[in-house]
Amino acid sequence: MIIKRLKAPHYLCGISYPTETDMKKSRCIKSYIWVAFLLNTLLLSGCIQPNNSRYPDKIHEVLKLSHNNRKEIEKALDFFINQKDSLKIRSIFFLVGNMADKYSLTPANEQDPFHSIILNNHIKEKEAWDPGKSRLGMALDSVYKTCTDPPRPKIVRDIEVITGNFLINNVEEAIKIWHRTKKFTECSFDDFCEYILPYRIGNESLSAWREQAYQKFSYLLDSISDPLELTKAIVQVSGIYYNAGMSKYPFFPTFSELDQLHWGSCDHLAAYLTFSLRAIGIPSTIDVVPAWANRGGGHAWNVVMNKDGKFVDVGFNGEGHNSISYKIPKIYRTGYSSNKGGIGYLDPLWKDVTGEYPMPISDIALSGSDSDMKGDVLFLCIFNNKDWIPVAVSATENKKTMTFGNVARGIPFGDNKIAGYQNEGKGIVYLPASVRNGVMVPFATPFILKENGDVHKLTPDHSALRSISLYRKYPKYGHISVYAARMADGCFEISNQTDFPTPKRIYTIKEPPKHAMVEVNLHAPATCRYIRYKAPDQSWVNISELQCYSPEGKLSGTPFASDKNKSPEELAKICDGNIDTFYAGEVRNAYVGIDFGKEVEIDRIIYSPRTDGNDVIPGEEYELFYWENRWVSLGRKKADSFRLQYDSVPDNSLLWLHNRTKGVEERIFTYMNNEQIWW
């Protein structure tokens, strides 16, 4: 089955969005023992059929698919059958029985430029949290710009290339180290199969990671027995750092590649830690947030089984803290065995573990007509900047009702705090959808699942039309909010002398600016040659624009700053008329200003905090949509100021402002109390 995501109108899509294929799934076979004196037990348990076969039926299905590589897989199967070791037989049966849907995504050719960048580069940086400042990210961006075709990874199926010796070594080493570390945690055989035994984690190339990671970290077992302390120790000695630029790498690195690179994205760091822990016999895997509920992208982190046999989430830092800053709709745990239905439509290797995390959740029951709910599977979806992304699968359903279990309300778990932003909606917006003939179709109105568990349906009210004013297409997250907050208590000073020996304060910024541009009309005109914006005590300068006006019009001059090392090009950004450019003076008590070259009279100041390009910008074209079974346009407009006004907007609507001129980040919102409320 091909599942197509609910996309923006076709003219909004600047990229090709991937579809998800429901691959052939295989069920975990709980126990396989082929020893002559246990044959009757096996027959009674149903693990094999009484057809005189050496393998269970599930293994035969995999062997049929392996074509020319069948002998290699049989080599490993027969090796352990002939040993008559029931534990190893069950292990190899588990691996092979769930191998049909496993594969690597590798570069299509040895000269792949992306692969060459990360393995042969000379970039020196430990970590980079900002994608725009990652030198590695910039290097990968340059490859994307020069490539005539996008990267097309080659799919290499395990059953067609895996060797018997590889499987034999994997089983032997996994069981040997598990016996050594059994005393560290209460790990059952089923947990061993899912979280220590597997020879791969994601879609990385097959490699000797188990031996490599064991050689690097096994010495820790001599002095540490607590799994959580082992995890922290691995992080501290690994030498691996987070680098946002690695999210642009189109393949999944192996353990040895990550070890050589010393960088990784969240996915890579979680995989590296999982490789390392499994190699020394500690059950571990990766938990996944398929999509954040209040911004684009998703997340992944490592979980490790503690000494009591329970999985605990950990972060890739010395303290092991898993820092979550955005809203979570669902959390899934990655395994090796596949699910046949339900969650398998999202990913056959996922298990829903949202309920294992200490955060508020709800069971959502939805009703509808038979025609509304026709489909192969029913989803709850999250808006992920341009698409509706399925994140939850209906747990139970009948002709008129379906239930989605353990749906998160937008409050994080533990002591994590949501990264604050202006006008945050409290809760999460979900859209119910079904799959019909491979296409996702909405079958009910979107709704807000509030933090207290209440549900509010977003059904447009055409009997109550209103006028709304819009200033942004995306909320002010994190550092963007900080830039505005840093201006509170800052001030504008004037002088006729370049060193401001006795500065005169003409205006103080009393609260963080709400919008892109702030206009200040002075109570009385000020006469001076120099004006400067001075940051508050113990703060920095982050400003996009500083414009001054006299009664006759806009004044011009030469920018200056407290930092004498700034180039004229950097200084000019404060008065170039473009709020996408900015001056950053990250030193305490800094200032930046304008020398008018002569004494002038100022009666008006316009300034802008450093921003992110998501404000409404004069000259750019926008289109506003509301949701009513689909995105319905309320018209296109070219902005003539830093504010857009739309009339006749249905009340209680879910809205989306699209910039048709430029940009990527866009979020859904509602409109309440004359303000955009972001979801």
C-alpha positions in Angstrom: 0.0 0.0 0.0 1.3 3.5 -0.9 0.3 6.1 1.7 0.3 9.7 0.3 0.4 12.5 2.7 -2.2 15.3 2.6 -0.2 18.0 0.9 -0.5 21.7 0.4 -2.2 22.9 -2.8 0.1 21.8 -5.7 1.4 25.3 -6.3 2.7 25.5 -2.7 4.9 22.5 -3.0 8.5 23.4 -3.8 9.9 20.0 -3.1 8.9 16.4 -3.7 7.5 14.7 -0.6 8.2 11.0 -0.2 5.5 8.4 0.1 5.7 5.6 2.6 5.5 2.0 1.4 3.9 -0.7 3.5 6.6 -3.3 3.0 6.0 -7.1 3.5 5.9 -7.6 7.2 7.0 -10.6 9.2 6.0 -11.5 12.8 8.4 -12.3 15.6 8.6 -16.1 16.1 8.9 -16.5 19.8 10.7 -19.8 20.0 12.4 -22.2 17.7 14.3 -25.2 19.1 15.5 -28.0 16.7 16.9 -30.7 18.8 15.8 -34.3 18.3 14.8 -35.0 21.8 12.6 -31.7 21.9 10.9 -32.4 18.6 7.5 -33.2 20.2 7.7 -30.1 22.3 8.2 -28.0 19.2 5.3 -29.6 17.3 3.0 -29.0 20.2 4.1 -25.3 20.5 3.3 -24.7 16.9 6.8 -23.3 16.1 7.2 -25.7 13.1 4.9 -27.8 11.1 5.1 -31.6 11.1 6.4 -31.7 7.5 9.9 -33.0 8.2 11.4 -29.6 7.5 14.5 -28.4 9.2 13.1 -24.9 9.4 9.8 -23.3 10.5 7.5 -22.1 7.8 8.4 -18.4 8.4 12.1 -19.2 7.6 11.0 -20.9 4.4 9.2 -17.7 3.4 12.4 -15.6 3.9 14.5 -18.2 2.0 12.3 -18.1 -1.0 12.8 -14.3 -1.2 16.6 -14.6 -0.9 17.2 -16.0 -4.4 20.9 -16.5 -5.1 21.8 -15.8 -1.4 19.8 -18.6 0.0 22.8 -20.8 0.6 24.5 -18.2 2.8 21.5 -17.9 5.1 21.1 -21.6 5.2 24.7 -21.9 6.2 24.0 -19.9 9.4 20.8 -21.8 10.1 22.4 -25.2 9.7 25.5 -24.2 11.7 23.4 -23.6 14.8 21.0 -26.5 14.2 23.9 -28.9 14.0 25.3 -27.4 17.2 22.0 -28.4 19.0 22.2 -25.3 21.1 18.5 -24.3 21.7 19.3 -20.6 22.6 21.4 -20.1 19.5 18.8 -21.8 17.3 16.0 -19.6 18.6 18.3 -16.6 18.1 19.1 -17.3 14.4 15.5 -18.2 13.7 14.4 -14.8 15.2 16.9 -12.9 13.1 16.2 -14.7 9.8 12.4 -14.8 10.4 12.3 -11.0 10.6 14.8 -10.3 7.9 12.6 -9.9 4.9 12.0 -6.2 5.3 15.6 -5.2 6.3 17.8 -3.2 3.9 20.6 -0.7 3.6 20.5 2.7 1.9 23.9 3.1 0.4 25.5 5.6 -2.1 24.7 4.6 -5.7 28.4 4.9 -6.6 31.7 4.9 -4.9 32.4 8.5 -5.9 29.2 9.9 -4.3 30.1 13.5 -3.4 28.1 13.5 -0.1 29.9 10.4 1.1 33.2 12.0 0.1 32.4 15.2 2.0 31.9 13.6 5.4 34.8 11.0 5.1 37.5 13.0 3.4 36.9 16.6 4.6 39.1 18.7 6.7 36.4 20.5 8.6 37.3 21.1 12.2 34.4 21.8 14.6 33.3 19.9 17.7 29.7 20.7 17.7 27.2 23.0 15.9 23.7 23.5 17.2 22.7 26.0 14.6 22.3 24.5 11.1 23.2 27.9 9.6 26.5 28.0 11.4 27.6 24.4 10.8 30.6 24.3 8.5 29.7 20.7 7.7 26.2 21.7 6.9 27.4 24.5 4.6 29.8 22.0 2.8 26.9 19.6 2.2 24.7 22.5 1.0 27.3 23.3 -1.6 27.1 19.8 -2.9 23.3 20.0 -3.2 23.7 23.2 -5.2 26.2 21.8 -7.6 24.6 18.4 -8.1 22.6 18.1 -11.2 20.5 15.3 -9.7 19.4 14.8 -6.1 21.1 12.0 -4.2 19.4 8.6 -5.0 20.4 6.0 -2.4 20.6 2.5 -3.5 18.5 -0.1 -1.7 20.4 -3.2 -0.8 18.3 -5.9 0.8 19.9 -8.0 3.6 18.5 -11.3 2.4 20.3 -10.8 -0.9 23.8 -10.0 0.4 24.2 -11.1 4.0 26.7 -13.8 4.5 26.5 -16.9 6.7 29.6 -16.0 8.6 28.3 -12.5 9.4 25.1 -14.0 10.9 27.1 -16.7 12.8 29.5 -14.2 14.3 26.6 -11.8 15.3 24.7 -14.5 17.2 27.9 -15.9 18.9 29.1 -12.5 20.0 25.7 -11.3 21.2 25.0 -14.4 23.3 28.5 -14.4 24.8 28.3 -10.8 26.0 24.7 -11.2 27.2 25.8 -14.1 29.4 28.5 -11.8 30.9 26.1 -8.9 31.6 22.9 -10.7 32.6 23.6 -9.8 36.2 23.5 -6.1 35.3 19.8 -6.0 34.4 16.7 -8.2 34.3 16.7 -8.8 30.5 14.4 -11.6 29.2 15.2 -13.6 26.1 12.5 -11.7 24.2 14.2 -8.4 25.2 17.6 -9.9 24.2 16.2 -10.7 20.8 14.9 -7.2 20.2 17.5 -5.0 21.9 20.9 -6.8 21.9 20.8 -9.5 19.2 19.9 -7.5 16.0 22.8 -6.9 13.6 21.4 -3.6 12.4 19.6 -0.6 13.9 18.4 1.5 10.9 19.2 1.5 7.2 23.0 1.7 7.6 25.3 -0.5 5.6 26.1 -3.9 7.2 29.3 -3.6 9.2 31.4 -5.1 12.0 30.1 -2.6 14.5 29.7 -5.2 17.3 33.4 -6.0 17.3 34.4 -2.4 16.8 32.2 -1.0 19.6 33.2 -3.9 22.0 36.9 -3.1 21.5 36.3 0.5 22.3 34.0 0.3 25.3 34.2 -3.2 26.9 36.8 -2.1 29.4 34.1 -0.1 31.1 32.5 -3.4 32.3 35.5 -4.0 34.6 34.5 -1.0 36.8 30.9 -0.1 36.1 27.9 -2.4 36.4 25.0 0.0 36.4 23.5 0.4 32.9 22.8 4.1 33.3 26.3 4.8 34.5 27.7 2.8 31.6 25.7 4.9 29.2 27.0 8.1 30.7 30.5 6.8 30.6 30.2 5.9 26.9 29.0 9.4 26.1 31.8 11.0 28.0 34.6 9.0 26.4 33.1 8.7 22.9 34.3 12.0 21.5 31.1 12.3 19.4 29.3 15.6 19.3 26.0 16.9 17.9 26.3 18.7 14.6 23.1 20.0 13.0 24.7 19.9 9.6 24.7 16.1 9.6 20.9 16.1 9.2 21.6 17.1 5.6 23.6 13.9 5.0 21.4 11.7 2.8 22.6 8.3 4.1 22.9 6.7 7.5 26.5 6.4 8.7 27.9 3.1 10.2 29.3 3.0 13.7 32.9 3.2 12.4 32.0 6.2 10.2 30.5 8.1 13.1 33.5 7.2 15.2 35.7 8.7 12.5 33.6 11.7 11.9 33.0 12.6 15.6 29.7 14.2 14.6 26.1 13.2 14.2 22.5 14.3 14.2 20.0 13.3 16.9 19.3 10.1 15.0 23.0 9.4 14.5 23.9 10.0 18.2 21.0 7.7 19.4 22.2 5.0 17.0 25.8 5.3 18.0 24.9 4.9 21.7 22.6 2.0 20.9 25.4 0.3 18.9 27.8 0.8 21.8 25.5 -0.5 24.5 24.4 -3.6 22.6 28.0 -4.4 21.9 28.7 -4.7 25.6 25.5 -6.6 26.4 23.2 -3.8 27.6 19.7 -3.8 26.1 19.1 -0.5 24.3 17.2 1.0 21.4 15.9 4.2 20.0 12.6 6.0 20.8 11.1 8.2 18.1 8.8 11.2 17.8 7.7 10.9 14.2 6.8 14.6 14.1 6.8 17.5 16.6 3.3 18.9 17.2 4.3 22.6 17.1 7.1 22.8 14.5 8.7 21.0 11.6 10.8 17.8 12.0 10.8 15.1 14.6 13.3 13.6 17.1 14.9 10.5 18.3 16.8 9.5 21.5 18.3 6.5 23.2 16.7 4.3 25.8 18.6 1.9 28.0 17.3 -0.9 30.2 18.1 -0.2 33.8 19.0 -2.7 36.5 15.3 -3.3 37.2 14.5 -4.3 33.7 12.8 -1.0 32.7 13.7 1.2 29.8 14.9 4.7 30.7 15.4 7.6 28.3 18.8 9.2 28.1 20.4 12.0 26.2 23.7 12.2 24.5 25.4 14.4 27.1 27.6 13.7 30.2 24.6 13.9 32.5 22.5 11.6 30.5 19.6 14.1 30.5 17.2 13.8 27.6 16.3 17.4 26.8 12.9 17.9 25.1 11.9 21.4 24.0 8.9 20.9 21.7 5.5 19.3 21.8 5.2 15.5 21.4 2.1 13.8 19.9 3.3 10.2 20.1 6.4 8.2 21.0 7.4 4.9 19.4 10.1 2.4 20.3 12.2 0.8 17.5 12.5 -2.9 17.5 13.7 -5.6 15.1 10.6 -7.7 14.7 7.8 -6.3 12.5 4.2 -5.5 13.3 1.5 -6.8 11.0 -1.1 -4.1 11.4 -1.9 -0.9 13.3 1.4 1.0 13.9 3.0 -1.0 11.2 1.4 1.4 8.7 3.6 4.1 10.1 6.7 1.9 10.5 6.7 -1.9 10.9 9.4 -1.8 13.5 7.6 0.6 15.9 5.9 -0.1 19.2 3.7 2.6 20.8 5.3 3.5 24.2 3.7 7.0 24.7 2.0 5.7 27.8 5.4 4.7 29.3 6.4 8.4 29.6 5.1 10.4 32.5 3.1 13.0 30.6 -0.7 13.7 30.2 -2.3 11.6 27.6 -5.9 10.9 26.4 -7.8 8.2 24.6 -9.6 10.0 21.7 -12.9 8.4 20.5 -14.3 9.8 17.2 -17.6 9.0 15.6 -18.7 9.3 12.0 -20.7 7.7 9.2 -19.8 4.5 7.4 -18.8 6.5 4.4 -16.6 8.9 6.4 -14.6 6.1 7.9 -14.1 3.8 5.0 -10.4 3.1 4.5 -7.6 0.6 5.0 -6.4 2.4 8.2 -7.4 5.5 10.2 -4.9 8.1 11.4 -4.5 11.2 13.5 -2.2 13.6 11.7 0.0 16.6 12.7 0.7 19.6 10.5 4.5 19.6 9.8 4.9 23.0 8.1 3.5 22.0 4.8 2.0 18.5 5.1 -0.3 16.6 7.4 1.8 13.8 8.8 0.2 10.6 10.3 1.4 10.1 13.8 -1.2 7.8 15.5 -3.1 4.8 14.3 -6.7 3.9 15.4 -6.5 1.3 18.1 -10.1 0.0 17.9 -12.8 0.7 15.4 -16.3 -0.5 14.4 -18.8 0.8 11.9 -19.2 4.2 13.5 -16.6 4.7 16.2 -12.8 4.5 16.4 -10.4 5.1 19.3 -6.9 6.5 19.3 -5.2 5.5 22.5 -2.5 7.3 24.4 -2.6 10.6 22.5 -0.4 13.3 24.0 -1.8 16.7 25.0 1.3 18.8 24.5 2.9 18.8 28.0 6.4 17.3 28.0 7.5 14.5 30.3 9.7 14.8 33.4 11.3 18.2 34.1 11.4 19.2 30.4 10.1 22.6 29.4 8.6 23.6 26.1 10.7 26.2 24.4 8.6 29.3 24.9 7.3 31.3 22.0 4.9 34.2 21.7 1.2 33.4 21.6 1.6 29.7 22.1 -1.6 27.6 21.9 -2.0 25.3 24.8 -2.5 21.8 23.5 -2.1 20.1 20.1 -4.1 20.3 16.9 -4.9 16.9 15.3 -6.6 16.0 12.0 -8.4 12.6 11.6 -7.8 11.0 8.2 -8.3 7.6 6.5 -6.4 5.9 3.7 -8.5 5.2 0.6 -6.9 3.6 -2.4 -3.5 4.6 -1.1 -4.4 8.3 -0.5 -5.0 9.9 2.8 -8.4 11.6 3.1 -9.7 13.7 6.0 -12.9 12.2 7.5 -13.5 14.7 10.4 -12.8 18.3 11.4 -9.4 19.1 13.0 -9.6 19.5 16.8 -7.5 20.9 19.6 -6.7 18.4 22.3 -6.1 20.8 25.2 -3.7 20.3 28.0 -6.5 19.5 30.4 -7.9 16.8 28.1 -10.8 18.9 26.7 -11.4 18.7 23.0 -12.3 21.7 20.8 -13.4 21.2 17.2 -12.2 23.8 14.7 -15.3 24.0 12.5 -15.4 27.3 10.5 -18.4 29.5 11.5 -19.5 31.2 8.3 -22.2 33.1 10.2 -19.5 35.0 12.1 -17.0 36.6 9.7 -14.3 38.9 11.0 -11.3 41.0 10.0 -7.9 39.9 11.2 -4.4 41.4 11.2 -1.4 39.2 10.6 2.2 40.0 11.3 4.0 36.6 10.9 3.7 33.2 9.2 5.6 31.3 12.0 5.9 31.8 15.7 8.9 33.4 17.4 10.8 30.4 18.8 13.7 30.2 21.2 16.5 32.5 20.1 14.2 34.7 18.0 12.2 35.5 21.1 15.4 36.0 23.0 16.6 38.7 20.6 13.4 40.7 21.2 13.5 40.1 25.0 17.1 41.4 25.1 15.9 44.8 23.9 13.7 45.4 26.9 15.4 48.2 29.0 17.6 49.1 26.1 17.6 52.7 25.1 18.3 55.3 22.4 20.8 58.0 23.3 22.0 61.1 21.4 25.1 63.3 21.5 27.0 65.9 19.5 30.3 64.2 20.4 31.5 60.9 19.0 32.4 59.4 22.4 29.1 60.3 24.1 30.7 61.9 27.2 27.3 63.1 28.5 24.7 61.0 26.6 21.1 62.1 26.5 18.5 59.4 26.7 15.5 60.1 24.5 13.7 56.8 24.6 13.7 53.6 26.7 12.3 50.3 25.4 10.1 49.2 28.3 9.0 45.7 27.0 10.1 43.2 24.3 9.0 44.3 20.8 6.0 42.3 19.6 6.3 42.9 15.9 9.0 43.2 13.2 9.2 46.9 13.1 8.5 49.3 16.0 7.8 53.0 15.4 8.6 55.5 18.1 7.2 59.1 17.9 9.2 61.3 20.2 7.4 63.6 22.6 9.6 66.4 21.4 12.1 66.6 18.5 15.8 65.8 19.5 18.7 67.7 18.0 22.0 65.8 17.6 24.8 64.6 15.3 25.0 61.0 16.7 22.3 58.6 17.8 23.0 55.1 19.2 21.0 52.1 20.5 22.6 50.9 23.7 21.8 47.4 24.9 20.6 46.9 28.5 23.1 46.2 31.2 24.6 42.7 30.9 23.0 42.1 27.5 24.0 42.1 23.8 23.1 44.0 20.7 21.0 42.1 18.2 19.3 44.5 15.9 18.1 44.4 12.3 17.1 48.0 11.5 17.6 51.5 12.9 15.9 54.3 11.0 15.6 57.9 12.0 13.3 60.5 10.6 13.1 64.3 10.7 9.9 66.3 9.8 11.3 66.5 6.3 11.9 62.7 5.9 14.3 59.9 6.4 17.8 60.7 7.6 21.0 59.1 6.3 24.4 58.6 7.9 27.3 56.3 8.6 26.8 53.4 11.1 29.3 52.9 14.0 29.5 50.5 16.9 31.3 49.9 20.2 33.1 47.0 18.5 35.7 48.7 16.4 36.5 45.4 14.6 33.2 45.3 12.7 33.5 45.9 9.0 31.6 48.6 7.2 29.6 45.8 5.5 28.5 44.4 8.9 27.6 47.9 10.2 25.6 48.8 7.1 23.1 46.0 7.9 21.4 48.2 10.5 20.2 50.7 7.9 19.9 48.7 4.6 16.1 48.5 4.8 16.2 44.7 5.0 15.2 43.1 8.3 16.5 39.8 7.2 20.0 41.2 7.7 21.2 42.1 11.2 24.0 43.4 13.4 25.1 41.2 16.2 27.4 42.6 18.9 27.7 39.7 21.4 29.6 41.6 24.0 28.2 43.1 27.2 26.9 46.7 27.2 27.4 47.0 23.5 26.0 49.7 21.3 25.4 50.6 17.6 24.5 53.9 16.1 24.5 56.4 13.2 26.7 59.4 12.6 24.6 61.8 10.5 27.7 63.9 9.6 26.0 67.1 10.9 23.5 68.2 13.5 20.0 67.0 12.6 16.5 67.1 14.2 14.9 63.7 14.9 11.2 63.3 15.7 10.7 59.6 14.8 12.7 56.4 15.3 11.9 53.0 13.7 13.8 49.9 14.9 13.6 46.2 14.5 15.0 43.4 16.7 17.0 40.7 15.0 14.5 38.4 13.4 14.2 35.3 11.2 12.6 36.2 7.9 9.1 34.9 9.0 7.6 38.3 9.5 5.2 39.8 7.0 7.5 41.8 4.7 6.5 44.7 2.4 6.6 43.7 -1.3 6.2 40.0 -0.7 3.1 38.0 -1.8 1.0 36.0 0.7 -2.0 33.7 0.6 -4.2 32.9 3.6 -6.0 29.6 3.9 -8.6 28.1 6.3 -9.3 24.4 6.7 -12.7 23.0 5.7 -12.1 19.4 4.5 -9.2 20.9 2.6 -7.2 24.1 2.5 -9.5 26.9 1.2 -7.9 30.1 -0.1 -9.0 33.5 1.2 -7.0 35.2 -1.5 -3.5 36.4 -2.3 -2.1 39.7 -1.2 1.1 41.7 -1.7 2.1 43.3 1.6 2.5 47.0 1.6 3.6 47.2 5.2 4.7 44.8 8.0 1.0 43.9 8.5 -1.6 42.0 6.4 -5.3 42.5 6.9 -7.9 39.9 5.7 -11.6 40.5 5.9 -14.5 38.0 6.0 -12.5 35.2 7.8 -14.8 32.6 9.3 -14.6 32.5 13.1 -13.2 29.3 14.8 -11.1 28.5 11.7 -7.8 26.8 11.6 -5.6 29.1 9.5 -2.4 29.0 7.5 -0.5 31.9 6.0 1.7 31.0 3.1 4.5 33.2 1.7 4.4 32.8 -2.0 7.6 34.8 -2.5 10.1 32.9 -0.3 10.6 31.0 2.9 10.1 27.5 4.3 8.9 27.8 7.9 5.1 28.1 8.2 2.7 27.1 11.0 -1.0 26.7 11.5 -2.8 29.2 13.8 -6.1 30.3 15.2 -7.1 33.9 15.8 -8.3 35.0 19.3 -8.4 38.4 21.0 -7.0 40.1 17.9 -3.8 37.9 17.9 -2.5 34.9 16.1 -2.4 31.8 18.4 0.1 29.3 17.1 -0.2 25.5 17.0 
